[in-house]
Amino acid sequence: MTFDGNLSFDNIRHVAKDFGNIYHLMPCAVLHPKSVFDISSTVKYIFDMGSTSELTVAARGHGHSLKGQAQAYKGVVIDMESLSVPEMNIQTGTLPYIDVSAGELWINMLHESLKHGLAPKSWTDYLHLTVGGTLSNAGISGQAFRHGPQINNVHRLKVITGRGEIVTCSEEHNADIFHAVLGGLGQFGIITEARIALEPAPKKVKWIRALYSDIYAFTKDQENLISSRDSFDYIEGFVIINRTGLLNSWRSSFKPKDPVGANHFISEGRILFCLEVAKYFDPAESSKHIDEDIDTLLSKLSYIESTVFISEVAYPDFLDRVHQSEMKLREKGLWEVPHPWLNLFIPRSRIHEFSEEVFGNIVRDTSNGPVLIYPVNKSRWKNITSLITPAEDVFYVVSFLFSATPSSKGKDGLEHILAQNNRILQFCERRRLGIKHYLPHYSTQEDWKTHFGTHWEVFCRRKRTYDPLAILAPGQNIFQRASSHGRHTYSSRNVA
């Protein structure tokens, strides 16, 4: 094979590590592509080897997977950030969009689109991720109640199948593979280019936090906000258990509406729920009314009155807020640590039952990282992609974003946090809460079948159609590579 880029067999250990920093699967080579042809020819070459080979291929973006999903044990890892395609193309007009490489970071797309006064509609909380990476999962943040996840805001894709074929697809053309790869965990094709919907970008953001001590009032207000036509533009929330420093840190960048009351507020020993919302605006157009609009919206809520904190920031600074925390953690050497994250979708009807047990008995503090909790309305989500969600129209995103301290045997250690995650999952299974995992990772056929439920047969049919030898995304641990040693099976192999 000839490449515009290069295939490296040395200095490859870095791709056997990801953000989760728990799974370490060594490949045999890393492809640094310069063109889509580099990727397609590599996959086709492996496909043409047929069952005589056990080689697999994993597309790796910014390495933010949690459990080795973008790794390939003894296979080929494709460094998607090396992919060179034409510069980002932006189309303005009534239906604006941007054409971008799948290896491009969302933060770079934001800066480029802002030059035209535009921005993508839906985001993740962290923007230093690749386009292909988030579209292979979903891409969820506080805008999802209005615009759906990122996979709902794509007009067109260019994909390389497990046969090495280059396919351009959309809602109207090659629709089956288009819907398959969106949220498809990399199982049906490698996304190489995407056309993302844009909208006019605001200039400023009013960023607001308020505390609740009552889970019922908290969830009622969140659900009312996501169902209201006149609401905030971003709605999330998180849980605070035995943390006081967090409240103090707010005062450095957020202005309390009631300084005296906020100063006397005591949080020790309490389970608190923080509503986090944002209102976008352009000072040249709406600065006179934005505060009135916010006061009207807040007047309908049942938060603890002395705990409203407000900050005004530029729109790109708000979207890139997590990166600021990343830089501080990197300075302290606390970023390159294990991240045993657990991301769940909880049906609306079971969120209080879940909260009572998990936040009342299992998770005793949130000092190891944030715990997000916020609802989304599935009526805004397309149900024909590969993403799996609970059956109810409204469900909660609950994310335990904990970091583990290396070598620690205490409550901040990896084993303790993993055991805590297992207790949460065992409770959900025992009570049959009907949860679904986001960024799922299972090791048995039965677990994957349970996860996909009635969608399992469609998922398998698409796999047979677009990646019949199970070459792609072996780190997801769904299908095992077809080889001369046997037929398709489900792999439970974890090589650490």
Secondary structure, 3 states (H helix, E strand, C coil): CCCCCEEECCCCHHHHCCCCCCCCCCCCEEEECCCHHHHHHHHHHHHHCHHHCCCCEEEECCCCCCCCCCCCCCCEEEEHHHCCCCCCEEECCCCCEEEEECCCEHHHHHHHHHCCCEEECCCCCCCCCEHHHHHCCCCCCCCHHHHCCHHHCEEEEEEEECCCCEEEEECCCCHHHHHHHCCCCCCCEEEEEEEEEEEECCCEEEEEEEEECCHHHHHHHHHHHHHCCCCCCEEEEEEEECCCHHHHHHHHHCEECCHHHHHHCCCCCCEEEEEEEEEEECHHHHHHHHHHHHHHHHHCCCCCHHHCEEEEEEHHHHHCHHHHHHHHHHHCCCCCCCCCCEEEEEEHHHHHHHHHHHHHHHCCCCCCCCEEEEEEEHHHCCCCCCCCCCCCCEEEEEEECCCCCCCCCCCCCHHHHHHHHHHHHHHHHHHCCCCEECCCCCCCHHHHHHHHHHHHHHHHHHHHHHCCCCCECHHHCCCCCCECCECCCCCCCCCC
